[in-house]
Amino acid sequence: MKILFSALLLLATIPAWAGDARIIDLTHSFDAETVYWPTASGFELDIDFRGMTEAGFYYEANSFRSAEHGGTHLDAPSHFAEGRQHADEIPLERLIGPAVVVDVTSQAAADRDYQVSVEDFESWEADHGKLPDDIIVLIHTGFGRFWPDREAYMGTAERGAGAVAKLHFPGLHPDTARWLVENRSINAIGLDTPSIDFGQSTGFKAHRILMEQNIPAFENVANLDQLPGKGFEVIALPMKISGGSGGPLRIVARVP
């Protein structure tokens, strides 16, 4: 009865949260085409049973295998910072709340190795006001339009360790990550590319700077072109993997 009551209470809150707003799914589906880091294993779905049972009713069940970091997913702070929060330890307050979009599509179209600058954030603030405290920041590079074409999206369709040096996609400049942690207060950050650091990064400094401060990241976020610059909310709930450095993420936005 307690479980049933909790489920009914959750269902009752969904219409109130949605209201008359649009709910935008910011998550790519997980399937055989899902983009993963060149050194990671991809998503596999095995059918355990699908069909009519001997008892005369239909039944379906599957098993799946996946690396933590692929598709639309969470990078927990422990991914690049020893002793920081794992996937199951991140406070929900960091994953749910007001969000903004910083649009760098024109810069990324001109340079697929573009690194988002402090000036990009200052330009956003010139239009929208100072970045609010405890905000979720989403960076729109425009690369989501290439999904799931690995070569167009990542710069190479090759797999294995040798392919990492051939990655080309935009990311956050480490100086910008440092500016954010020293001058602003953000709860989380995400973007529509495979990594917070740009494809040619070897030191992953933006990851390290953010995650040292327990700031999680969302990668391979979908449909950022459907969001305004500000004035919307995000719910980003990862698989709650105990001790995980990340995991598959279902992220949605509520746009009034």
Buried (B, 14 or more C-beta within 10 A) or exposed (E): EEEEEEEEEEEEEEEEEEEEEEEBBBBBEBEEBBBBBBEBEBBEEEEEEEEEEEEEEEEEEEEEEBBBBBBBBBBBBBBBBEEBBBBBBBEEEBBBBBBBBBBBBEBBEEEBBBBBBBEBBEBBBEEBEEBBEEBBBBBBBBBBEBBBEBEBBBBBBBBEEEBBEBBBBBBBBBBBBBBBBEEBEBBBBBBBBBBBBBBBBEEBBBBBBBBBBBBBBBBBBBBBBBBEEBEBBBBBEBBEBEEBBBBBBEBBBBEE
